[in-house]
Amino acid sequence: MARPRNLEKRESIRIIAERLMMEHGYRSTSYAMIAEQASVPRAQVQYYFPKKAQIVTGLLNRALDLSIRYIDTYGLRGSDGYATLFRAGQIYFTFLFQDEQLRRLTLDVMADREISSELLFLNQRWADDFLSPNLRVEGESEEAFAMVVGGTYDLCYLHLSRGEKVDVVGTVRRMLIAFMTLTGTGAADARRVLEGAELDAKKTFDLAHKMRRELPEMPQS
């Protein structure tokens, strides 16, 4: 059955907006720029997306989903939920930091507290897809997750704002070990779970590059 024309128009605007943000960053992509590229009035863009933040959080949410899809498609699940989360995190963060344009977008997102707070929520939902029910991020573990992941984003922001390279594997590993220890796993056991679980660097970059190509065209759920 054909999709209603208003949904098709919304999707076409979204795709253009996401491509612009991935090329120019969040702050530099204006409603006027999106409207011009989409050949629609600015009011129509704002009708579908009353807040510009909706576009970038939708983009990043689908990047998280695509990381999960790649893990399953290419048989990359680890020995347990944490090892799998480690691998998915490598793909996701490598995507965010893979080139100057995406680093600019990521820096813009991390500098915006409203968007970064929404991103924390999305990350929590994403993590729950990998963890068994008794390890779900809720209650006290939800506070630990917010503290650890929020602190990780702040650290990444610091590196990006200085023009420094982010060590993705080390960053994701430290983030997960900190979360695991705060929720009752011994530090040695946490390190042991993640030992040898990192993906091959070339494989990770290839998947991140694939994500960059595919993401705007991926339908919004």
C-alpha positions in Angstrom: 0.0 0.0 0.0 1.4 3.4 -0.9 2.4 5.7 1.9 0.4 8.9 2.4 2.0 11.8 0.5 2.5 13.9 3.7 4.6 11.0 5.2 6.6 10.8 1.9 7.2 14.6 2.1 8.3 14.3 5.7 10.7 11.6 4.9 12.2 13.5 2.0 12.8 16.5 4.2 14.3 14.4 7.0 16.8 12.8 4.6 17.9 16.1 3.2 18.1 17.6 6.7 20.2 14.7 8.0 22.6 14.9 5.1 23.1 18.6 5.7 23.7 18.0 9.4 26.2 15.3 8.6 28.0 17.6 6.2 27.8 21.0 8.0 27.1 20.1 11.6 24.0 20.7 13.8 24.4 24.4 14.6 25.2 25.4 11.0 22.2 23.6 9.5 19.3 26.1 9.6 15.7 25.6 8.8 16.2 28.0 5.9 19.0 25.8 4.5 16.9 22.7 4.8 13.9 24.4 3.2 16.0 25.6 0.3 17.6 22.2 -0.4 14.2 20.5 -0.1 12.5 23.1 -2.3 9.7 23.7 0.3 8.7 26.6 2.4 10.5 27.0 5.8 7.1 26.7 7.5 6.6 23.2 6.1 10.0 22.0 7.5 9.0 23.4 10.9 5.5 21.8 10.6 7.1 18.4 10.4 10.0 19.1 12.8 8.9 21.8 15.3 12.3 21.4 17.0 15.4 21.0 15.0 16.7 18.7 17.7 14.1 16.1 16.6 16.1 15.6 13.4 19.5 15.0 15.0 18.2 12.8 17.8 16.3 10.8 15.2 19.5 10.4 13.2 21.5 9.3 16.3 18.8 6.9 17.4 18.9 5.2 14.1 22.7 5.1 14.3 22.3 3.1 17.5 19.7 0.8 15.9 22.0 0.3 12.8 24.9 -0.7 15.1 22.7 -3.4 16.6 21.6 -4.5 13.1 25.3 -4.8 11.9 26.1 -6.9 15.0 23.4 -9.4 14.1 23.8 -9.2 10.3 27.6 -10.0 10.5 27.5 -12.4 13.4 29.4 -10.2 15.8 27.7 -10.9 19.1 30.1 -11.5 21.9 30.2 -14.1 24.7 27.7 -12.1 26.8 25.6 -8.9 26.7 28.5 -6.7 27.9 30.9 -8.0 25.3 28.3 -7.5 22.6 27.6 -4.0 23.9 31.4 -3.3 23.7 31.4 -4.2 20.0 28.3 -2.2 19.2 29.7 0.7 21.0 32.9 0.6 18.9 30.9 0.8 15.7 28.7 3.6 17.0 31.5 5.8 18.4 33.7 5.1 15.4 30.8 6.4 13.2 30.6 9.6 15.3 34.3 10.3 15.1 35.3 8.9 11.7 35.8 12.3 9.9 35.9 16.0 10.4 32.3 16.5 9.4 30.9 14.0 11.8 33.2 15.1 14.6 31.7 18.6 14.1 28.2 17.2 14.3 29.1 15.2 17.4 30.7 18.2 19.1 27.6 20.3 18.4 25.4 17.6 19.9 27.5 17.1 23.0 27.6 20.9 23.6 23.7 21.0 23.7 22.5 19.8 27.1 18.9 19.2 25.9 20.1 16.9 23.0 22.8 15.2 25.1 20.2 14.4 27.8 18.0 12.8 25.1 21.0 10.9 23.8 21.6 9.5 27.3 18.0 8.1 27.3 18.5 6.6 23.8 21.8 5.0 24.9 20.0 3.5 27.9 17.3 1.9 25.8 20.0 0.7 23.4 22.0 -0.9 26.1 19.0 -2.8 27.4 18.7 -4.6 24.1 22.0 -6.4 24.9 21.6 -7.1 28.6 19.6 -9.9 30.3 16.5 -8.8 32.3 18.4 -9.0 35.7 21.0 -6.5 34.3 18.6 -4.0 32.8 19.4 -0.3 33.3 16.9 0.7 36.0 16.8 2.0 39.5 20.3 2.6 41.0 21.9 1.2 37.8 20.1 3.9 35.8 21.8 6.5 37.9 25.2 4.7 37.4 24.6 4.6 33.7 23.8 8.3 33.5 26.9 9.2 35.5 29.2 6.9 33.5 27.9 7.6 30.0 27.3 11.3 30.7 30.9 11.6 31.9 32.1 9.7 28.9 30.4 12.2 26.6 31.8 15.1 28.5 35.3 13.6 28.1 34.8 13.0 24.4 33.6 16.6 24.1 36.8 17.8 25.8 39.0 15.9 23.4 37.0 17.0 20.3 37.0 20.7 21.4 40.8 20.5 21.6 41.0 18.9 18.2 42.4 15.7 19.8 41.8 12.1 18.6 39.4 10.0 20.7 40.6 6.4 21.5 37.3 4.7 20.7 38.2 1.2 22.0 39.8 2.5 25.2 36.9 4.9 25.8 34.2 2.3 25.3 36.1 -0.3 27.4 36.6 2.2 30.3 32.9 3.3 30.1 31.7 -0.3 30.4 34.1 -1.3 33.1 33.1 1.7 35.2 29.4 0.9 34.7 29.9 -2.8 35.6 31.9 -2.0 38.8 29.3 0.6 39.9 26.6 -2.1 39.5 28.3 -4.8 41.5 30.8 -6.5 39.2 34.4 -6.7 40.4 36.9 -4.6 38.4 39.0 -7.7 37.6 35.9 -9.6 36.4 34.7 -6.7 34.3 38.1 -6.5 32.6 38.0 -10.2 32.0 34.6 -10.1 30.4 35.8 -7.5 27.8 39.3 -9.0 27.3 39.7 -9.9 23.7 36.2 -8.7 22.8 37.2 -5.7 20.7 36.5 -5.8 17.0 39.1 -5.8 14.3 39.9 -2.1 13.6 39.4 -2.4 9.9 36.1 -4.2 10.3 34.9 -1.5 12.7 35.9 1.4 10.4 34.3 -0.4 7.4 31.0 -0.7 9.2 31.2 2.9 10.5 31.8 4.1 6.9 28.9 1.9 5.7 26.7 3.5 8.3 27.6 6.9 7.1 26.4 6.0 3.6 23.3 4.1 4.6 22.0 6.1 7.6 20.0 8.9 5.9 18.2 6.5 3.7 17.3 4.1 6.6 13.5 4.5 7.1 12.5 6.2 10.4 10.5 3.7 12.5 
